């Protein structure tokens, strides 16, 4: 299946998402509790870094399974590349 690689890594990916969720909750608390601005900024940077790491891992998985896998034909590779190009265009 197209998403078998996601299913295989589901526990690890969900653990990362849960950690990010915890970081976002801490960021929300910091803002709500009027924490010093530099502490809020540091927390926001940590969230961004963690989310960026997750996106990077997902992009690498997509490349490995939908662009670079040896069993893919040219049309499948092009489709995988086009999907990734579309996503990267939105990732800023």
BATI-945343 format. One record per residue: residue number from 1; x negated, z, y negated of N, C-alpha, C in turn; residue in three letters. Coordinates in Angstrom, 2 decimals. Atoms other than C-alpha are relative to their C-alpha. Layout:
MARPA | n | nX | nZ | nY | caX | caZ | caY | cX | cZ | cY | res
MARPA | NUM | X | Z | Y | X | Z | Y | X | Z | Y | ALA
...
END
This chain:
MARPA | n | nX | nZ | nY | caX | caZ | caY | cX | cZ | cY | res
MARPA | 1 | -0.82 | 0.00 | 1.20 | 0.00 | 0.00 | 0.00 | -0.87 | 0.00 | -1.26 | UNK
MARPA | 2 | 0.75 | 0.14 | 1.24 | -1.05 | -0.62 | -3.59 | -0.49 | 1.34 | -0.53 | UNK
MARPA | 3 | 0.36 | -1.29 | 0.55 | -1.19 | 3.08 | -4.44 | -0.57 | 0.96 | 1.04 | UNK
MARPA | 4 | 0.52 | -0.86 | -1.06 | -2.70 | 4.40 | -1.18 | -1.19 | 0.82 | -0.48 | UNK
MARPA | 5 | 1.16 | -0.74 | 0.49 | -5.87 | 5.39 | -3.02 | 0.42 | 1.17 | -0.87 | UNK
MARPA | 6 | -0.52 | -1.12 | 0.80 | -3.82 | 7.56 | -5.42 | 0.49 | 1.08 | 0.95 | UNK
MARPA | 7 | -0.52 | -0.97 | -0.95 | -2.06 | 9.23 | -2.49 | -1.13 | 0.74 | 0.70 | UNK
MARPA | 8 | 1.12 | -0.63 | -0.68 | -5.39 | 9.90 | -0.80 | -0.68 | 1.05 | -0.88 | UNK
MARPA | 9 | 0.63 | -0.92 | 0.94 | -6.70 | 11.65 | -3.92 | 1.00 | 0.92 | -0.70 | UNK
MARPA | 10 | -1.06 | -0.74 | 0.68 | -3.39 | 13.30 | -4.82 | -0.34 | 1.47 | -0.26 | UNK
MARPA | 11 | 0.29 | -1.42 | 0.29 | -4.50 | 16.95 | -4.39 | -1.04 | 0.18 | -1.11 | UNK
MARPA | 12 | 1.05 | -0.10 | 1.02 | -7.62 | 16.42 | -6.51 | 0.54 | -0.41 | -1.37 | UNK
MARPA | 13 | -0.57 | 0.47 | 1.26 | -5.74 | 14.46 | -9.17 | 1.00 | 1.01 | -0.57 | UNK
MARPA | 14 | -0.97 | -1.00 | 0.46 | -2.93 | 17.01 | -9.34 | -0.69 | 1.26 | -0.50 | UNK
MARPA | 15 | 0.75 | -1.16 | 0.48 | -5.47 | 19.83 | -9.69 | -0.54 | -0.26 | -1.40 | UNK
MARPA | 16 | 0.49 | 0.34 | 1.34 | -7.00 | 18.01 | -12.66 | 1.13 | 0.03 | -1.02 | UNK
MARPA | 17 | -1.14 | 0.02 | 0.92 | -3.58 | 17.46 | -14.23 | 0.46 | 1.43 | -0.30 | UNK
MARPA | 18 | -0.41 | -1.39 | 0.23 | -2.72 | 21.14 | -13.76 | -0.98 | 0.72 | -0.92 | UNK
MARPA | 19 | 0.99 | -0.59 | 0.91 | -5.99 | 22.17 | -15.44 | 0.23 | -0.50 | -1.43 | UNK
MARPA | 20 | -0.28 | 0.56 | 1.33 | -5.22 | 19.82 | -18.33 | 1.26 | 0.64 | -0.58 | UNK
MARPA | 21 | -1.23 | -0.64 | 0.45 | -1.72 | 21.26 | -18.54 | -0.29 | 1.42 | -0.50 | UNK
MARPA | 22 | 0.38 | -1.33 | 0.44 | -3.24 | 24.74 | -18.78 | -0.73 | -0.03 | -1.34 | UNK
MARPA | 23 | 0.72 | 0.14 | 1.27 | -5.56 | 23.57 | -21.55 | 0.95 | -0.33 | -1.15 | UNK
MARPA | 24 | -0.98 | 0.35 | 1.03 | -2.66 | 22.02 | -23.46 | 0.84 | 1.22 | -0.36 | UNK
MARPA | 25 | -0.77 | -1.23 | 0.27 | -0.68 | 25.25 | -23.10 | -0.83 | 0.96 | -0.85 | UNK
MARPA | 26 | 0.87 | -0.86 | 0.80 | -3.66 | 27.20 | -24.45 | -0.12 | -0.52 | -1.43 | UNK
MARPA | 27 | 0.05 | 0.60 | 1.33 | -3.88 | 24.77 | -27.36 | 1.28 | 0.31 | -0.77 | UNK
MARPA | 28 | -1.28 | -0.31 | 0.64 | -0.19 | 25.26 | -28.11 | 0.05 | 1.46 | -0.43 | UNK
MARPA | 29 | 0.02 | -1.43 | 0.35 | -0.61 | 29.05 | -28.02 | -0.91 | 0.25 | -1.20 | UNK
MARPA | 30 | 0.96 | -0.19 | 1.10 | -3.64 | 28.85 | -30.32 | 0.61 | -0.43 | -1.33 | UNK
MARPA | 31 | -0.64 | 0.47 | 1.23 | -1.71 | 26.83 | -32.87 | 1.13 | 0.95 | -0.39 | UNK
MARPA | 32 | -1.14 | -0.88 | 0.26 | 1.36 | 29.06 | -32.56 | -0.45 | 1.36 | -0.52 | UNK
MARPA | 33 | 0.49 | -1.33 | 0.37 | -0.73 | 32.21 | -32.99 | -0.94 | -0.05 | -1.21 | UNK
MARPA | 34 | 0.82 | 0.14 | 1.19 | -2.54 | 30.88 | -36.07 | -1.48 | 0.34 | 0.24 | UNK
MARPA | 35 | 1.42 | -0.20 | -0.32 | -5.96 | 30.97 | -34.39 | -0.84 | -0.80 | -0.98 | UNK
MARPA | 36 | 0.94 | 0.67 | 0.90 | -8.97 | 29.95 | -36.49 | -0.05 | -1.50 | 0.29 | UNK
MARPA | 37 | -0.08 | 1.46 | -0.14 | -9.01 | 26.20 | -37.11 | -1.10 | -0.57 | 0.89 | UNK
MARPA | 38 | 1.07 | 0.55 | -0.82 | -12.40 | 25.64 | -35.45 | 0.27 | 0.27 | 1.48 | UNK
MARPA | 39 | -0.36 | -0.29 | -1.39 | -11.17 | 27.33 | -32.26 | 1.08 | -0.96 | 0.50 | UNK
MARPA | 40 | -1.05 | 0.96 | -0.36 | -8.08 | 25.10 | -32.28 | -0.62 | -1.37 | 0.20 | UNK
MARPA | 41 | 0.67 | 1.29 | -0.11 | -10.26 | 22.06 | -32.86 | -0.83 | -0.09 | 1.29 | UNK
MARPA | 42 | 0.78 | -0.01 | -1.24 | -12.57 | 23.05 | -29.98 | 0.92 | -0.14 | 1.21 | UNK
MARPA | 43 | -0.95 | 0.10 | -1.11 | -9.57 | 23.50 | -27.68 | 0.56 | -1.42 | 0.09 | UNK
MARPA | 44 | -0.51 | 1.37 | 0.00 | -8.18 | 20.11 | -28.73 | -1.05 | -0.97 | 0.54 | UNK
MARPA | 45 | 1.08 | 0.86 | -0.51 | -11.57 | 18.49 | -28.06 | -0.16 | 0.15 | 1.51 | UNK
MARPA | 46 | 0.10 | -0.23 | -1.44 | -11.66 | 20.10 | -24.62 | 1.12 | -0.72 | 0.75 | UNK
MARPA | 47 | -1.14 | 0.69 | -0.61 | -8.19 | 18.74 | -23.83 | -0.27 | -1.51 | 0.03 | UNK
MARPA | 48 | 0.29 | 1.44 | 0.07 | -9.22 | 15.28 | -24.99 | -1.06 | -0.40 | 1.02 | UNK
MARPA | 49 | 1.05 | 0.29 | -0.98 | -12.37 | 15.41 | -22.87 | 0.51 | 0.02 | 1.43 | UNK
MARPA | 50 | -0.55 | -0.10 | -1.35 | -10.49 | 16.53 | -19.78 | 0.93 | -1.17 | 0.32 | UNK
MARPA | 51 | -0.90 | 1.14 | -0.20 | -7.84 | 13.85 | -20.22 | -0.79 | -1.30 | 0.12 | UNK
MARPA | 52 | 0.86 | 1.17 | -0.09 | -10.54 | 11.25 | -20.84 | -0.66 | -0.11 | 1.37 | UNK
MARPA | 53 | 0.60 | 0.01 | -1.34 | -12.22 | 12.27 | -17.58 | 0.98 | -0.45 | 1.07 | UNK
MARPA | 54 | -1.04 | 0.42 | -0.95 | -8.95 | 11.83 | -15.70 | 0.25 | -1.49 | -0.12 | UNK
MARPA | 55 | -0.22 | 1.44 | 0.20 | -8.36 | 8.40 | -17.24 | -1.18 | -0.80 | 0.57 | UNK
MARPA | 56 | 1.18 | 0.68 | -0.53 | -11.93 | 7.39 | -16.37 | 0.04 | -0.06 | 1.52 | UNK
MARPA | 57 | -0.09 | -0.02 | -1.46 | -11.45 | 8.45 | -12.75 | 1.06 | -0.98 | 0.50 | UNK
MARPA | 58 | -1.06 | 0.93 | -0.40 | -8.19 | 6.48 | -12.52 | -0.41 | -1.46 | -0.22 | UNK
MARPA | 59 | 0.49 | 1.35 | 0.25 | -9.80 | 3.40 | -14.08 | -0.98 | -0.41 | 1.09 | UNK
MARPA | 60 | 0.97 | 0.31 | -1.06 | -12.66 | 3.57 | -11.58 | 0.69 | -0.27 | 1.33 | UNK
MARPA | 61 | -0.77 | 0.24 | -1.24 | -10.20 | 3.87 | -8.70 | 0.66 | -1.36 | -0.03 | UNK
MARPA | 62 | -0.67 | 1.30 | 0.12 | -8.28 | 0.87 | -9.98 | -1.02 | -1.13 | 0.20 | UNK
MARPA | 63 | 1.04 | 1.02 | -0.16 | -11.48 | -1.17 | -10.26 | -0.41 | -0.15 | 1.45 | UNK
MARPA | 64 | 0.45 | 0.04 | -1.39 | -12.59 | -0.24 | -6.76 | 1.04 | -0.61 | 0.94 | UNK
MARPA | 65 | -1.04 | 0.40 | -0.95 | -9.24 | -0.93 | -5.11 | 0.76 | -1.26 | -0.37 | UNK
MARPA | 66 | -0.82 | 1.14 | 0.43 | -7.67 | -3.71 | -7.19 | -0.78 | -1.12 | -0.67 | UNK
MARPA | 67 | 0.82 | 1.05 | 0.60 | -10.60 | -5.68 | -8.60 | -1.22 | -0.30 | 0.87 | UNK
MARPA | 68 | 1.28 | 0.19 | -0.70 | -13.79 | -5.13 | -6.58 | 0.09 | 0.06 | 1.52 | UNK
MARPA | 69 | -0.11 | -0.10 | -1.46 | -12.46 | -4.62 | -3.04 | -0.25 | -1.36 | 0.64 | UNK
MARPA | 70 | 0.40 | 1.29 | -0.59 | -13.96 | -7.31 | -0.81 | 1.14 | -0.80 | 0.64 | UNK
MARPA | 71 | -1.09 | 0.71 | -0.68 | -10.67 | -8.16 | 0.93 | 0.96 | -0.72 | -0.95 | UNK
MARPA | 72 | -0.93 | 0.59 | 0.96 | -8.91 | -9.24 | -2.28 | -0.28 | -1.49 | -0.21 | UNK
MARPA | 73 | 0.20 | 1.40 | 0.37 | -8.32 | -12.91 | -3.02 | -0.09 | -0.09 | -1.52 | UNK
MARPA | 74 | 0.23 | 0.18 | 1.43 | -8.92 | -14.35 | -6.48 | 1.23 | 0.37 | -0.82 | UNK
MARPA | 75 | -1.22 | -0.32 | 0.73 | -5.28 | -14.00 | -7.56 | 0.20 | 1.52 | -0.10 | UNK
MARPA | 76 | -0.13 | -1.46 | 0.02 | -5.23 | -10.30 | -6.58 | -1.02 | 0.62 | -0.95 | UNK
MARPA | 77 | 1.03 | -0.50 | 0.92 | -8.50 | -9.70 | -8.44 | 0.41 | -0.22 | -1.45 | UNK
MARPA | 78 | -0.42 | 0.32 | 1.37 | -7.16 | -11.43 | -11.55 | 1.12 | 0.92 | -0.44 | UNK
MARPA | 79 | -1.12 | -0.90 | 0.30 | -3.95 | -9.38 | -11.39 | -0.53 | 1.40 | -0.30 | UNK
MARPA | 80 | 0.58 | -1.32 | 0.20 | -5.95 | -6.15 | -11.05 | -0.76 | 0.09 | -1.31 | UNK
MARPA | 81 | 0.75 | 0.03 | 1.25 | -8.22 | -7.13 | -13.93 | 0.95 | -0.06 | -1.19 | UNK
MARPA | 82 | -0.96 | 0.11 | 1.10 | -5.29 | -8.12 | -16.14 | 0.72 | 1.32 | -0.25 | UNK
MARPA | 83 | -0.65 | -1.30 | 0.15 | -3.56 | -4.80 | -15.47 | -0.92 | 0.97 | -0.74 | UNK
MARPA | 84 | 0.96 | -0.89 | 0.62 | -6.71 | -2.94 | -16.44 | -0.25 | -0.37 | -1.46 | UNK
MARPA | 85 | 0.18 | 0.45 | 1.39 | -7.23 | -5.03 | -19.58 | 1.18 | 0.46 | -0.86 | UNK
MARPA | 86 | -1.19 | -0.43 | 0.73 | -3.66 | -4.21 | -20.64 | -0.06 | 1.50 | -0.30 | UNK
MARPA | 87 | 0.08 | -1.46 | 0.18 | -4.20 | -0.47 | -20.13 | -1.11 | 0.36 | -0.99 | UNK
MARPA | 88 | 1.12 | -0.32 | 0.88 | -7.59 | -0.41 | -21.86 | 0.36 | -0.33 | -1.45 | UNK
MARPA | 89 | -0.44 | 0.35 | 1.35 | -6.00 | -2.11 | -24.87 | 0.82 | 1.10 | -0.65 | UNK
MARPA | 90 | -0.81 | -1.10 | 0.53 | -3.71 | 0.92 | -25.23 | -0.77 | 1.32 | -0.05 | UNK
MARPA | 91 | 0.78 | -1.23 | -0.11 | -6.41 | 3.51 | -24.54 | -1.00 | 0.08 | -1.14 | UNK
MARPA | 92 | 0.89 | -0.12 | 1.16 | -7.99 | 4.50 | -27.82 | -0.25 | 1.43 | -0.33 | UNK
END
